């Protein structure tokens, strides 16, 4: 009888071992797969706060479009103007609205314009020569229909 009990115990233990599946947990662990471990999914990029730009207020100088190096100039360029605020802010205004940003005055009347936008890198350089402001845009802006031009200061 003891041999029958032993055989029965071994059969029961083998059946239980096979039913449990070896190393699989028998209760939930409370963890879920990370988004990067799921096929085809990548984590979202980190949120980078936009740079702060000074307000468009205070004393300013205004330069309206004067001319370009070519004849066929877009209406928005012909009717545009730069407003340079003493606090380092600027606005490029045209019939379609305005674009804001900040500018830095460098040596020899050179200016660096950084546009406040949510995509790409848009900037321009400028040169002050008396009452004239000569503006040249970077390639991102130039190929988006911004035209290099000369602006004249208005009182």
Residue pairs with C-beta under 8 A, 6 or more apart in sequence:
20 26
35 41
35 42
35 43
36 42
36 43
50 116
50 118
51 114
51 116
53 89
53 100
53 101
53 102
53 116
54 85
54 87
54 88
54 89
54 102
55 87
55 89
56 83
56 85
56 89
56 91
56 100
57 85
57 87
57 89
58 85
58 86
58 87
59 85
59 86
60 83
60 84
60 85
60 86
61 83
61 84
61 153
62 81
62 82
62 83
62 84
62 153
62 154
63 81
63 82
63 83
63 84
63 132
63 133
63 151
63 152
63 153
63 154
64 80
64 81
64 151
64 152
64 154
65 77
65 78
65 79
65 80
65 81
65 149
65 150
65 151
66 132
66 149
66 150
66 151
66 152
67 149
67 150
68 77
68 147
68 148
68 149
68 150
69 148
73 147
73 149
74 145
74 147
75 95
76 94
76 95
76 96
76 145
77 94
77 146
77 147
77 149
79 94
79 95
80 92
80 93
80 94
80 149
80 151
81 92
81 93
81 94
81 151
81 154
82 90
82 91
82 92
82 93
82 126
82 133
82 135
82 151
83 90
83 91
83 93
84 90
84 103
84 133
88 102
88 103
88 104
89 100
89 101
89 102
89 103
90 100
90 101
90 102
90 103
90 113
91 98
91 99
91 100
91 101
92 98
92 99
92 101
92 115
99 115
99 116
99 117
100 115
100 116
101 113
101 114
101 115
101 116
102 113
102 114
102 116
103 111
103 112
103 113
103 114
103 126
104 111
104 112
104 114
105 111
106 112
109 127
109 128
109 129
110 125
110 126
110 127
110 128
111 125
111 126
111 127
111 128
111 133
112 123
112 125
112 126
113 123
113 124
113 125
113 126
113 135
114 122
114 123
115 122
115 123
115 124
115 141
120 140
121 138
121 140
122 137
122 138
122 140
122 141
123 137
123 138
123 141
124 135
124 136
124 137
124 138
124 141
124 146
125 135
125 136
126 133
126 134
126 135
126 136
127 133
127 134
131 152
131 153
132 150
132 151
132 152
132 153
133 150
133 151
133 152
133 153
134 148
134 149
134 150
134 151
135 148
135 149
135 150
135 151
136 148
137 146
137 147
137 148
142 148
